[in-house]
Amino acid sequence: MIAILFAIQLSAGAVVARVKEGDLKIHDLQARTRLELVSAGETKSRSFDLLLKRDGVDYRALIVLREPETMKGTTFLVHAARGERNRQWAYFPDLDLVREIAGKSQDDSFLGSDITYGDLAGGAHLDDLLHRLVGEEAIDGAPCYVMEGVPRHRIAYGKLRGWVRMEDFVTVKVQFFDEAGALMKEARISDIRELDGGAKLGHRIELVNAAAHSRTVLTFSDVVINQGLSDERFREESFPGR
């Protein structure tokens, strides 16, 4: 029994290592993103430019809204570092105001969707989770490892469960649980495409929030990676008016 448990622990570590290996093939990314929120029979759409730059497992992200017109130019900046609380800022052009999003505000909804501000910063780094391999299951016919991760520090979730395809170690499904173990929402990642250098990226993410009876769909287009984005674009001082 001890040998079996030890082997499972090694397998969990190996799966996480392969997932990280795939993630780190993308050094930076730029994409056009559309967000659709379906709630109470009503659909709301948002579109924005997304820029991402990695420094090892740490990363920075910049989101600039294009639509709706009333929110055009609203900008969000995310700094996410392993073992540290994520830092995020928002710029509101109509007020010419920059505000840091901190503490409990990170659990708030992003643009009314099923994504929180904390989710924008990745929620938790893989290295900030305690992982275990809990089984195997097929998703859309593809065999997957089923992994569970418990955060080492507080985020909006008490536990995450992920389905990682055995063929390429791409995550295709994630469940988010609260501190009491109740399922909060589920994400499905699809339309996975191979990019330059063998990197793979899901171009469609659908989140279903059963409690709120809502659904959020993210789709990515015009994706370009590893173009050497400048650090200057990801600094608070780079906001308009700063």
KADANOR-V503850 format. One record per pair of residues at least 12 apart in sequence whose ideal C-beta (glycine too) atoms are under 7 Angstrom apart, sorted by the first residue. I is the first residue (numbers start at 1). J is the second residue. Records with the same first field share a line. If there is no record, write none. Layout:
I=J  J
//
This chain:
8=133
11=133
12=131  132  133  147
15=133  145  147  164  169
16=126  131
18=169
19=126  164  169  171
20=126
22=169  170  200
24=54
25=197  198  199
26=54  199  225  226
27=54  226
28=52  53  54  225  226  227  228  229
29=52  223  225
30=51  224  227  229
31=50  220  221  222  223
32=47  49  221  222
33=47  48  50  218  220
34=47  219
35=111  113  216  218
36=217
37=112  113  214  216
38=214  215
39=213  214
44=112
45=67
46=65  67  111
47=66  67
48=63  64  65  66
49=64  66
50=63
51=229  233
53=229  234
57=82  125  127
58=80  81  82
59=80
60=78  79  234
61=78  120
62=75  77  233  234
63=75  76
73=93
74=91  92  93
75=91  239
76=88  90  120
77=89  234  236
78=120  121
80=121  122
82=125  127  128
83=128
86=106  118  121
88=101  106  117  120  121
89=101  236
91=239  240
93=240
96=241
98=236  239  242
101=117
105=117
106=118
107=156
113=216
114=185  207  209  212  214  216
115=207  216
116=156
118=155  156
123=155  157
124=151  155
128=151  152  153
129=149  150  151  152  160
130=149  150  152
131=147  149
132=148
133=145  147
134=146  147  148
137=163
139=163  172  173
142=165  167
143=166
144=163  164  165  166  172
145=164  166
146=161  163
147=161  162  164
148=161
157=176  177  178  184
158=177  178  179  181
159=177  181
160=174  175  176
161=175
162=174
168=200
170=192  200
171=189
172=189
173=187  188  189
174=187
183=210
184=211
185=207  208  209
186=208
187=205  206  207
188=206
189=202  205
190=202  204
191=203  204
195=223  225
196=225  226
197=226
199=225
201=223
203=219  220
204=219
205=218
//
